[in-house]
Amino acid sequence: MKLFKEFKDFAVKGNMMDMAIGIIIGAAFNKVIDVLVKQVMLPPLSLLSGNMDIQDMRIVLKNAIVAEDGTVAKEEVAIGYGALIEAAVDFFIIGFTIFVVVKFMNRLIKKAEDTKDKTVTTPKNIELLTSLNGLMKEQNELLKSQIQE
């Protein structure tokens, strides 16, 4: 029962929901990036490489062995560097997009935490810390004046 209570507390606090939403959005984002790379970016690159599909680019180490009836007796051994190029382009786009999103979020958080900016409502925790800081300064001033007397 204790394990169930801990799981319920974990789920209710929102951590699990935040994770689930992030995973769902990440999966959808992955589909968008996959289409962007395969359907938008790689076709022009394949034109530059002599109309060859980039994903099919490879270095053949050992050719396939074909039997007399036309079936492949032994598969070829090859290094598929085209798939690596495609994965690198995927990674670069996803990494750059996440960088832009995090930068944007940090800017919003910094703006929200700025107590002097009155255009954005300050979060309650920042307001409490600011008022606590002010009270501590007042208390220190009182203590200094009492010590000097």
C-alpha positions in Angstrom: 0.0 0.0 0.0 2.9 2.4 0.7 4.2 1.9 -2.8 0.8 2.7 -4.3 0.5 5.8 -2.1 4.0 7.0 -3.3 3.0 6.4 -6.9 -0.3 8.3 -6.4 1.6 11.2 -4.9 4.1 11.1 -7.8 1.3 11.1 -10.4 -0.8 13.7 -8.7 2.1 16.2 -8.3 2.2 16.5 -12.1 5.7 15.0 -12.7 4.3 12.0 -14.5 1.8 14.1 -16.6 4.6 16.5 -17.5 6.8 13.6 -18.6 4.0 12.1 -20.6 3.2 15.3 -22.4 6.8 15.9 -23.2 7.2 12.4 -24.6 4.1 12.8 -26.8 5.2 16.2 -28.1 8.7 14.8 -28.7 7.3 11.9 -30.7 5.2 14.3 -32.8 8.2 16.7 -33.2 10.3 13.7 -34.3 7.9 13.0 -37.2 8.0 16.6 -38.3 11.8 16.7 -38.3 11.9 13.3 -40.1 9.7 14.6 -42.9 11.6 17.9 -43.0 14.9 16.1 -43.5 13.8 13.3 -45.8 11.3 15.3 -48.0 12.6 18.9 -47.9 16.4 19.0 -47.2 17.8 15.7 -48.6 16.3 15.9 -52.2 18.3 19.0 -53.1 21.4 17.4 -51.6 20.8 14.3 -53.6 20.7 16.5 -56.8 24.1 17.8 -55.9 25.4 14.2 -55.5 24.4 13.1 -59.0 20.7 12.3 -58.3 21.7 9.6 -55.8 19.6 9.0 -52.7 21.7 10.1 -49.8 20.5 7.3 -47.6 21.7 4.8 -50.2 25.3 6.1 -50.2 27.7 3.5 -48.9 31.2 2.1 -49.3 31.0 -1.5 -50.5 33.6 -3.7 -48.8 32.5 -7.0 -50.3 30.0 -7.4 -53.1 26.9 -9.6 -52.8 27.1 -13.1 -54.1 24.3 -14.0 -56.4 23.3 -17.6 -57.0 22.6 -19.0 -60.5 18.8 -18.7 -60.0 19.1 -15.0 -59.3 18.7 -15.0 -55.5 21.2 -13.4 -53.3 23.3 -16.2 -51.7 25.3 -13.8 -49.5 24.5 -10.2 -48.7 27.0 -7.4 -49.5 29.1 -6.0 -46.7 29.0 -2.2 -46.8 29.5 0.9 -44.7 26.3 3.0 -45.0 27.6 6.5 -44.5 24.5 8.0 -46.2 22.3 7.0 -43.2 24.9 8.6 -40.9 24.6 11.9 -42.9 20.8 11.8 -42.6 21.0 11.0 -38.8 23.5 13.9 -38.4 21.1 16.3 -40.2 18.2 15.1 -38.0 20.4 15.6 -34.9 21.5 19.1 -35.9 17.9 20.3 -36.6 16.6 18.8 -33.4 19.5 20.2 -31.3 19.2 23.6 -32.8 15.4 23.7 -32.3 15.7 22.6 -28.7 18.5 25.3 -28.2 16.1 28.0 -29.6 13.2 26.8 -27.4 15.3 26.7 -24.2 16.8 30.1 -25.0 13.3 31.5 -25.4 12.1 29.9 -22.2 15.1 31.3 -20.3 14.3 34.7 -21.6 10.7 34.4 -20.4 11.8 33.1 -17.0 14.4 35.9 -16.6 11.8 38.5 -17.5 9.3 37.0 -15.0 11.8 37.0 -12.2 12.8 40.7 -12.8 11.0 42.5 -9.9 11.5 45.9 -11.5 9.7 45.0 -14.7 6.0 45.8 -14.1 4.8 44.6 -17.5 5.0 41.0 -16.3 3.3 39.7 -13.2 5.9 38.5 -10.8 5.5 35.0 -9.5 4.4 34.6 -5.9 7.7 32.9 -4.8 9.7 35.8 -6.2 7.4 38.4 -4.5 7.8 36.6 -1.2 11.6 36.4 -1.6 11.8 40.1 -2.5 9.7 41.1 0.5 11.8 38.8 2.8 14.9 40.5 1.4 13.5 43.9 2.1 12.6 42.9 5.7 16.1 41.6 6.3 17.6 44.8 5.1 15.3 46.8 7.4 16.3 44.5 10.3 20.0 44.9 9.6 19.6 48.7 9.5 17.9 48.6 12.9 20.6 46.4 14.3 23.3 48.7 13.0 21.7 51.7 14.5 21.3 50.0 17.9 24.9 48.9 17.9 26.1 52.5 17.0 24.2 54.0 20.0 
